[in-house]
């Protein structure tokens, strides 16, 4: 039942029904807050919502998490939706979760870039580039050929947004 509801929420995201998709994922997370795959779905929904609707507040939530709740185990307030930054932190030291780790790390950097572009904040874009540099310094392979290629393309996109390519003579 949960998997069916999860797939329905993902389908709604694909149709641009971001709020409905997100709300359904949050409801699922209330019952299974440690389900990292649903955490990724919620973060992705916020990210896509923010990019497509040019809503930086959704991007901030996708990166840092949202939906405050009182954790019954720790008795502390925390985010029900973790966000890309926390997801990558949680997944980073477990080789079993290598692919989800790189997916969440990539998404965190990409989300930071998109936020910086929408808000026109060069310092946020520079922070995204710094995160790429730190990641490369820690792991030159960047999770293998597929992820390395994706990170390299993202890095180039970030660099291009910091200093756009000069106009060609034909464009003048």
Secondary structure, DSSP 8 states (H G I E B T S, - for coil): -HHHHHHHHHHHHHTT-HHHHHHHHHHHHHH-TT-HHHHHHHHHHHHHHHHHTT-HHHHHHHHH-EEEEE-TTT-SEEEEE-HHHHHHHHHTT-GGGHHHHHHHHHHHHHHHHHHHHHHT-HHHHHHHHHHHHHHHHH-TTTTSHHHHHHHHHHHHHHHHHHS-----GGG-
